[in-house]
Amino acid sequence: RTDREVWPVQIAYYEGKQIIVAWCCLRGGFRNFRTDRVVAAEATEKPYGRRRSDLSREWRALMEEKYPNWGR
């Protein structure tokens, strides 16, 4: 169990699970978090370190690079 500061980018339903795609400040990269494993969440007034639209674009580019047929 860990405490993490994350910047949510997308919420998705994948292979029967709901996931939150987020930038993980602890790991310095995008991570997927299953909603059924989130024990607690706290909204803060702290702004994201980068624009959410930029994070979303970066995540999509990463997915397309890693999985060439992704999104088609």
ChimeraX attribute file (.defattr): number of C-alpha atoms within 10 A of each C-alpha:
attribute: neighborCount
match mode: 1-to-1
recipient: residues
	/A:1	6
	/A:2	5
	/A:3	9
	/A:4	11
	/A:5	15
	/A:6	20
	/A:7	20
	/A:8	19
	/A:9	18
	/A:10	14
	/A:11	15
	/A:12	13
	/A:13	10
	/A:14	9
	/A:15	7
	/A:16	6
	/A:17	11
	/A:18	15
	/A:19	20
	/A:20	20
	/A:21	20
	/A:22	22
	/A:23	24
	/A:24	17
	/A:25	14
	/A:26	11
	/A:27	11
	/A:28	9
	/A:29	11
	/A:30	19
	/A:31	17
	/A:32	16
	/A:33	17
	/A:34	16
	/A:35	13
	/A:36	9
	/A:37	9
	/A:38	11
	/A:39	8
	/A:40	6
	/A:41	9
	/A:42	5
	/A:43	5
	/A:44	7
	/A:45	5
	/A:46	6
	/A:47	9
	/A:48	12
	/A:49	10
	/A:50	10
	/A:51	11
	/A:52	17
	/A:53	10
	/A:54	11
	/A:55	20
	/A:56	17
	/A:57	12
	/A:58	13
	/A:59	20
	/A:60	14
	/A:61	12
	/A:62	13
	/A:63	14
	/A:64	14
	/A:65	11
	/A:66	10
	/A:67	10
	/A:68	10
	/A:69	9
	/A:70	10
	/A:71	8
	/A:72	5
